[in-house]
Amino acid sequence: MVAAGDAMKQLGFEAAESQIEQAAQRFDVEHPQVYALVCRFALEAVAAGRRRVGIAAVWERIRWHFDVETDPANRYRLNNSFRAYYARRFAREHPEHADLFETRRLRSRRWTH
């Protein structure tokens, strides 16, 4: 089993500077299916011809997925403060679609983009 700190480094996290970064990292490690859905829905938008998509729209689509399309036991509380981290990870791991989500500079510059 991979230690949490090692898993976070593999996902592109460095030492978190803020509590929200730490919370985003923990959530991502504990719920990898959320990032899988970010990728799925973002790539569906690309396949539909979209050049830009709001991460908020994808985040709400994930909420819909958990609330309506899955077993109620699989529901997660998705913190809106985590969206920017997922958008940056997607851009890093899918450089051909790096401009799909608009991102702004983080106050904490430790997240790798």
Phi, psi and chi 1 to 4 in degrees:
 res  aa     phi    psi   chi1   chi2   chi3   chi4
   1 MET       -  140.3  178.6  158.1 -163.4      -
   2 VAL   -84.0  132.6  177.1      -      -      -
   3 ALA   -65.3  150.7      -      -      -      -
   4 ALA   -55.5  -43.3      -      -      -      -
   5 GLY   -63.4  -40.6      -      -      -      -
   6 ASP   -67.0  -41.0  -67.8  -26.6      -      -
   7 ALA   -61.9  -40.4      -      -      -      -
   8 MET   -65.4  -39.5  -71.9 -179.8 -160.2      -
   9 LYS   -64.3  -39.3  -74.7 -179.3 -175.3  176.8
  10 GLN   -63.1  -30.5  -70.4  173.8   -1.9      -
  11 LEU   -85.8    1.6  -63.9  174.3      -      -
  12 GLY    98.1   10.0      -      -      -      -
  13 PHE   -89.6  141.7  -68.1  100.0      -      -
  14 GLU  -108.2 -171.5  -65.6 -179.7   13.9      -
  15 ALA   -58.8  125.4      -      -      -      -
  16 ALA   -73.1  139.0      -      -      -      -
  17 GLU   -96.0  -19.0  -70.8 -174.1   -2.3      -
  18 SER  -128.3  161.9   70.7      -      -      -
  19 GLN   -64.3  -35.5  -71.8 -178.6  -18.8      -
  20 ILE   -67.7  -37.8 -167.6   67.5      -      -
  21 GLU   -63.4  -42.9  -82.3 -176.8  -80.3      -
  22 GLN   -62.3  -42.1  -69.3  171.4   -2.4      -
  23 ALA   -65.6  -40.5      -      -      -      -
  24 ALA   -63.3  -41.4      -      -      -      -
  25 GLN   -63.3  -46.9  -69.7  173.2    0.4      -
  26 ARG   -61.1  -45.9  -78.8 -169.1  -53.7  -86.4
  27 PHE   -60.4  -43.6 -176.4   83.3      -      -
  28 ASP   -63.7  -41.4 -165.9   44.0      -      -
  29 VAL   -67.8  -39.3  169.3      -      -      -
  30 GLU   -77.4  -24.1  -67.1  168.5    2.9      -
  31 HIS  -133.1   66.0  -54.5  -71.3      -      -
  32 PRO   -62.4  -20.6   22.5  -31.6      -      -
  33 GLN   -65.6  -23.5   60.8  -84.1   34.8      -
  34 VAL   -66.6  -46.4  171.9      -      -      -
  35 TYR   -64.8  -36.9  179.4   67.0      -      -
  36 ALA   -58.9  -38.7      -      -      -      -
  37 LEU   -72.1  -35.9  -71.2  170.6      -      -
  38 VAL   -55.5  -48.4  167.4      -      -      -
  39 CYS   -63.5  -47.1  -66.3      -      -      -
  40 ARG   -57.3  -50.8  174.5 -178.9  155.0 -168.4
  41 PHE   -73.3  -34.2  -63.1  139.3      -      -
  42 ALA   -65.6  -43.8      -      -      -      -
  43 LEU   -70.6  -28.9  -66.6  172.5      -      -
  44 GLU   -63.7  -40.4  -76.4  180.0    6.7      -
  45 ALA   -64.5  -41.9      -      -      -      -
  46 VAL   -61.0  -45.8  169.1      -      -      -
  47 ALA   -62.4  -27.2      -      -      -      -
  48 ALA   -84.6    3.1      -      -      -      -
  49 GLY    95.7    5.9      -      -      -      -
  50 ARG   -75.4  135.9  -59.4  -68.0 -173.1  147.8
  51 ARG   -99.5  -24.2  -62.8  176.1  129.1 -171.2
  52 ARG  -136.7  141.0  -58.3  -74.2  -71.1 -167.5
  53 VAL  -142.4  143.0  176.6      -      -      -
  54 GLY   -81.3  133.3      -      -      -      -
  55 ILE   -60.8  -28.8 -173.4   63.3      -      -
  56 ALA   -63.1  -38.3      -      -      -      -
  57 ALA   -65.4  -42.4      -      -      -      -
  58 VAL   -64.8  -42.4  171.1      -      -      -
  59 TRP   -60.6  -43.5 -151.1 -117.7      -      -
  60 GLU   -67.4  -34.5  -67.4  -55.1  -39.2      -
  61 ARG   -64.2  -37.6  175.9   64.1 -178.7   91.2
  62 ILE   -65.8  -41.5  -66.2  168.5      -      -
  63 ARG   -58.4  -46.1  -77.6 -169.9  172.3  118.2
  64 TRP   -58.2  -45.4  177.1  -88.7      -      -
  65 HIS   -55.6  -49.9  174.5   78.2      -      -
  66 PHE   -70.2  -36.6  -74.1  132.0      -      -
  67 ASP   -78.6  -33.2  -73.0  -14.0      -      -
  68 VAL  -114.6  -37.0  175.5      -      -      -
  69 GLU   -98.1   -5.6  -61.8  172.8   -6.0      -
  70 THR  -126.8  172.1   63.9      -      -      -
  71 ASP   -62.0  137.1 -175.1  -57.8      -      -
  72 PRO   -54.7  -25.2  -23.3   31.0      -      -
  73 ALA   -68.9  -16.8      -      -      -      -
  74 ASN   -95.2   13.1  -68.0  -31.3      -      -
  75 ARG   -76.8  145.6  -69.3 -175.5 -176.8  157.5
  76 TYR  -131.5  148.3  -57.9  103.1      -      -
  77 ARG   -85.2  116.6  -67.8 -161.1   54.4 -171.4
  78 LEU   -96.8  115.1  -62.3  177.2      -      -
  79 ASN   -79.1  121.6 -173.8  -30.9      -      -
  80 ASN   -59.6  -24.3  -74.2  -16.0      -      -
  81 SER   -68.7  -13.8  -62.4      -      -      -
  82 PHE   -87.5  -12.6  -62.0  167.7      -      -
  83 ARG   -56.9  -44.3  -64.6 -178.8  -55.3 -164.7
  84 ALA   -60.3  -36.2      -      -      -      -
  85 TYR   -68.2  -39.4  -59.6  101.9      -      -
  86 TYR   -69.1  -39.1  -78.0   91.2      -      -
  87 ALA   -61.7  -42.5      -      -      -      -
  88 ARG   -67.1  -39.6  -76.7  176.2  172.3   76.1
  89 ARG   -63.7  -43.1  179.9  176.0  172.7 -163.4
  90 PHE   -59.6  -45.5  179.7   85.7      -      -
  91 ALA   -61.6  -38.7      -      -      -      -
  92 ARG   -69.1  -41.2 -171.7  179.3   62.3 -104.0
  93 GLU   -87.2  -13.3  -66.6 -177.5    6.4      -
  94 HIS  -130.5   67.6  -60.4  -86.6      -      -
  95 PRO   -59.2  -24.2   17.5  -27.1      -      -
  96 GLU   -68.1  -15.3   69.0  -83.1   20.0      -
  97 HIS  -124.0   30.3  -54.8  -60.7      -      -
  98 ALA   -60.8  -24.7      -      -      -      -
  99 ASP   -97.3    8.3  -65.9  -30.2      -      -
 100 LEU   -61.4  -45.6 -175.4   65.3      -      -
 101 PHE  -103.7  133.7  -61.7  119.8      -      -
 102 GLU   -77.9  131.9  179.2 -179.4  -14.0      -
 103 THR  -126.9  152.9   57.1      -      -      -
 104 ARG  -114.9  166.1  -64.5 -176.1  178.3   99.2
 105 ARG   -63.8  132.3 -177.0  174.2  168.4 -140.6
 106 LEU   -79.4  147.5  -70.3  173.1      -      -
 107 ARG   -63.2  -38.0  -70.4 -176.3 -174.6  142.9
 108 SER   -95.5  116.7  168.8      -      -      -
 109 ARG   -88.4    9.5  -62.0  -72.2  -66.7  155.9
 110 ARG   -76.0  -23.0  -69.0  -80.0 -174.2  135.7
 111 TRP   -70.7  127.6  179.2  -84.8      -      -
 112 THR   -80.8  139.1   55.8      -      -      -
 113 HIS  -119.2      - -176.0  -52.8      -      -
